């Protein structure tokens, strides 16, 4: 199994190579040279397997000979050992062919844990085998940072730098990032938006001398290992239902919903993938109007989706263009300059055959949190609520509709209380989070200042 770049100028590389590097050397994103296939009988069999066994069956298709089967199986088992729910990603029946796929039972109460816990163990194993060091640089809109810290904090030969947009994540999200007591973790509160943070991270990776000297790598969803691990819950949920569902995915950086596309390309029948966005509706506009155009990020009650440039959309464009790397490279270069890309008719048609998209505002989000609580006595977080709004707008034609519930409601107590008057209780492991000491550096959205900070911390 080898991996290629969406921009076509990087040599094919192994899974271990792309795991440790994150971005391709030409600035593109990596994908399998050919998608591994899983047959209908094996997919149906996932309904009777543990989540860890299903994950092993799927991930072993991607890892090739980068890891032994015994090592891969051991790392997957260890990754899910600390989850609060034995099923890892339980499917909750709301009635009337509506389901919640709960993805928040890991150590930081968000879906990022499901992939990050596996990725960290494989990353550390590959790094040890090569006798190297790594500097992980991650921009977070809220959940990736804490998931990365929970997974990589304290590991040897790794320094982790996390940039979060100051004042644009919930208090619980911020404290999960800033109260981690690991000497290899360095937190930056960026005076700007998530898009600013993401742009700085990309620029630092593009600085080849700095990236080489610092041994930079990425573990957010631009790292394909994250996407591979996220395909698993699409397979397990569909297998439990026994019929092709519609998946509704709260979407920011496009990684989670692209994992659904990856699953279909591996053989999983899915009726439709629904992109649910908040007021930062660049993806809904791209699908519905045919123009991918970014603006200023808007602060909403679902901050993990307050994104105007969805990095993983490049992967979908690569596939929708028939893997035309030359077009993707030109398109991404043009978009970087103009912040606007008119999608060719054939590309847009392919995207629409797989996806549809809806957006909603904060009022709809609050009303939906309140309605779900009234009808089901169940609290949901604002991101799940955005997806529930979208689920109410689709024509399902009798297909089961699965809403990905991506975060625990206690991570967003203000929004949940405002909608329902009820406080979502934090799990025991986080009950004292508001009394823990915070540790972070506030810096302007200036790439040179961020680089200088990283260089100083690495010297120390």
N, C-alpha and C positions, 0 to 999 in steps of 0.2 A: 504494500500500500504506500503510494507516494502522493505528494501534495504539490499543487501548482498555485501560482498567483493569479488573481483576477486581472492583473495588468500585464501578464505574459512575459515579463523580462527577468524573472527569477528562475533559476534551475529547480527542477523537482527535488523535493526533500522528504525525509522520513518523518514519521509522527513525532519521534523524540526531538528532531530538529525544529519542527514548527511549534512544538510544545514549549521549548525553551526560548524561542525567538519572538513569538507573538506575531508581529507584522512580517510580511515578506520583504526581501531586500529591495524591491522596486517600489515599496510603499503600498502595495496591494494587500489584499487579504487572501489567506490560503483556503483551498478546498481540495477534496480528494480528486486525484487525476481521473478516477472513475468511481461512481457511487457503489458501495457494496450493496448486495441485494439480500433481502430476507423474504422467504416464501410465506404464503398464506397459512400453511399448516404450522410453521414455527411461530408466526405471529399469534395465531389462536392459542397456542400453547403457553404464551406468556401469562394468560389468565390464571393458570395454575401454578405459576412459579413465584418465588419471592422476588421483591424488587431488585435485590442484589444479584440474583441469578439472571434476571432479564437484562440488567445493566452489563453484566459480564458478557452475555451472548451478543449484545449489540456493540459494545465498545471494543471487544476483541476483533471485530471486523475492521476497525479503524487503526488499531495500534500496530498491526503487522508484527514484525519481529523486533520492535523497539523494546518490548517487555515480554518476559516469559508469562505463560498462562497462570502459573502459580503466583507470581508477583502481582499480576493484574487482579486476580481474584482476591488476594489478600488486601490490596489497597482499597478495593471497592467495599469489602466487608468492614474494614476499619473506618472508612469514610462515613458509613451509615450507622455505625454502632451507637453513636451518641444522639441520634434523632429521637424525638419524643413520641413519634408515631411509628409503630412497627411496619405499617404499610408504606412508609416514607412519603408517598404521594397518594393519599386516599381519595377516592371518588365519592362525593356526598350527593345523594339523590334529593333534589328539591321538589320532585314531583313534576308531572306534565312534561316529561322528557327534558328537564333542565337539571344540570349537574354542576357542582363546584369541584374542581380538581385542586385540592389543598396542597400547596407547595411550600408551606411556611413552617414546617415542623423541625427544621434544623437549628443549629446553635445561635443564629442571628435572626431567626423568625422571618426569613425571606427566601424566595425561590433560588436566589443565587447560591445558597448553601449546597443545593443538590449537585451542582456541577463543581463548585469551588472546592469542596471537601475531597473530591476525587482528584481533581487537577493538582492540588497541592501535594498530595502524596506521590503522584506520578512524577511531578516536577522535581521534588526532592530526590527521588530515586534516580532519575535521569541525570540530575546535576551531580550527585555523588559518584555515579558511574564514570562521569567525565572529569571528576576532580576539579570542578570550576566554582566560580562565585557568580552571583546574579544580583542585579539591582532591578527590582520590580517597580514599575511606575504605573499608577492607576488613577484615572479620573473617575469620580463617582457622582451620580445624581442622588445617592442616598444609601443604597443597599450593597452595591459592589464593594465599597470600601470596607465595611464591617465584615462582610463575608470573606474578603481577602485577608483581613487581619486575623479573623478566627481560624483561618486555614493555614496561614504562613507565619503568624506571629511566633517567635521563639525558635524557628527552624535555623539550623546552622548554615553559614555561607550565603545567606539571603538578607538583603536590605530592602525594606518595603516602604515606598513613598506614596501616600494617598492624598489626592487633591479633592476637596469637596467645596462647593460654592457656598460661601459664608452667608448664613441667614436664609438659605433656600432649601434646607432639609429640615425634617421635623426634629424636635429636641431629642427624642429617643434615638433616631437615626444618628444624629450628631454625637451624642454621648456614647453610642456603641463604637463609634470611630475613635473618639478622642480620649476615652478613658482606658483604652487597652494598655496594659502594663507590660509591654515587650520592648526590650532595648533595640530591637531591629526594626521597629515601626516608627515612621516619621510622618506626622500629620500636618497638612497645610490647609488652612482655611483661606480659600482664594476669594479676593474681592472682585467677584464677577459671577458669570453664569456657568452652568455645566458645559455649555458649548465653548466658553472661553477655556475652561480647564482641559477639555478634550482637544482643542486646537493646540494648546501649549504642549500637551503630551505628544501629539503627532509631530509637531515641529522638532521636539527634542529627539524623537526617533529618527527623523529625517536628517538630523545633524550627525552624519556618519562617524565623525571623529569622537564626539562626545558619547554617542551610543556604544561605540566600540570600547572606549576607555572605561566607561561605567558598567559595561556588560548589561545594557538595558534589555529588559524584556517586559511583556505585558500579560496580564491575566484577566483582563476584562473580556467582553465578548468578541473582541477582534481576534482573540486566541481561539482557533478552531476547536481545541480540546473542550472548551466550554460548550460550544454548539453540539458537539458529539454527545456529551453527557446529558444535554437537555433533550435530545431526541427520545430518550428512554421513556419519559412519562407520557409522551404521545402514544407510543406503542402499548404501554401497559394499560392506559385508560381505554383506548380503542379495543384492546383485547377483552377487557372486562365487559364492555358494552356489546361486543359481538356483531356490530354493524358500523359502517362508516359514519363517524360523527362530524358535526361542525364544531370547530374549536374557536373560541373567542378569546383573544389575547390582548391584555393591556400592554401597550407598545410604546417604547421610547427609542431605544437604540437599535431595535429591530432584531436583536439576537434571539430572543425567546420565540418569536413568531417564525423566524427563519429556520429554527430547529424543527418546526412543524413541516416546513417545505422539505427540509433534508429528509425527514421521515418518509414523506411521500415519494421522494426520489429513490429511497431504499426499498419501496414496495408497499408502504402502509396506505391503504385506501382511506382518504379523508374527503368528506363532501366539500368543505370549504374552510379556509383560514380567514378569520375576521380580525382585522386590525382595529383595535379600539384606542383612540387617542383622546386626550383632554384638549384644552384650547390651543395647545401647541400642535397644530393639526397638519404639519407638513406632509405626513404620510397619507392622511385622508385626502388632502388636496392632490397629491401626486397620483393616487389611484383614481380619483373621481374626475379630475380636470386634466390630467396628463402632463402636469408641470411640477417638477420637483424644485421648490423654491423656498429658501430659508428666510426668516425674518428675525426679529428680536424675540428671545425666549420670554415667555410669560410665566409669572409665578402663580401656581395653582395649589389646590388642596391635595393634588396627587403629584408631589414634587419629583418623584423618580422618573416621571414622564415629561418633565419640563425641558424638552430637548428639541432643537430645531434642525440638527444635522444627525441623521441616523446612520452611524458608520456601517452597520451590517447590511444596509440597503444595497451597497455595492455588490455583495454576494448575490442578492436576488437579481440585480441588473445583469450580472455576468451570466447567470443561468438563463434569464429571460431573453438575452441576446443570442442564445445559442453558443455560449462560451466564447464570444467575440472579444478577446482580451484587448485587441487594438482599439476597438470602439470604447470599451470601458476605460482604458487609460486616457483616451482623448476626452471622454465625457467627464471623468473625475477631475482632470486638469482644468477643463473649462469651468466646471462647477466651483472649483476652489477659487477661481478669479471672479466669477460673476454671481455666485450663489444662486444660480438658476440653471435648470436643465430641462429642456423640452423632450419628453420621452418619445422615441420613434414609435410609429403605429404598431409595428410588430412586437416590440418590447412591451408596450402598454397592454396589448392584447394578451400576451402570455401571462403577464402579471395578473390581469383581471380574471384569467381562467382559474387562478389559484386563490386569489385574495379578493376580499371586498373590505371597505373601510368606512368607519363612522367616527365622528367626534362628538364631544359633549362639553358643557360648561360646568362650573362649580355648583350651580343651583341644582342641575340634574344629578350631579354626584351626591349631594347631600340628600336629595329627595329619595334617591335609590337606596342609600344606606338606611334611611328611615323605613322605607317600604319593606326591605328584606328583613329588618328586625321585627316589624309588625307582623309580617306574614309567616316568618319561619323562626322567630325568636333566636336569630343568629346575627351576630355582629360581623360586618365585613369592613375591610379597609377601603380608602378612597380609590385605589388603583383597581381593586376588584370591582368596585362600584362602577367605574368607567366602563369596564367590560360588560357588566350587567346592563348598563344603558344600551350598549351596542347590541347585546343579545336580544333586547326587546324590539330592535328595529329590523331584524332580519326575517326573511321568509324561510322557515326551516323545512317546510314540506314533509313533516313527519320525522325528520332526522333528529337524533338526540343532539342537544346543544350543550357543550362542555365549556364552562367559563373557567379560565385559569385564575385561581385565587393566589396571588403572588406574594402577599405579605400579611402578617398577623395584625389584626385591628389595633392591638395595643401599641404598635409602632407609631400610630397616628391618633393619639388620644383626643386631641383638640377637635379634629374633624368628626370623629365618631361621637363624642359627647355633644357637639353642636347639632348633629343630625338626630340623635336619639335621646339625649339627656342621660345616657348611660356611659359609664367609664369601662373600657375594656381592660381587664386585669392582666398585668404582665406575668409571664411565667416565673417560677421561683428563681430561675437562674439570673433574671434581670431585675428583681425587686429592688435592689439597692443601687440601681444605676444612677439615680439622681444625686446620690451622696458620694459617688466616686470622683476622684480628682481628674480633671481634664488636662490634656497635654497636647498643645498644637501651636503652630506658628501662623500668624496672619500675614499674608503677602499679597501684593497687587497682582493683577492678571498680566504679568510681564514675564515672558519666557526667559529673559536674561537673569532676572532675579530668582526665578525658580531653579534655573541651572546652577547658579552660584550657591544657592542653599543646598542643593543635592551634593555638589562637589565638596562643600564644607563638611557636611555630615559624613560623607564617605571617608574623607581624610581623618575625621575624628574616630 
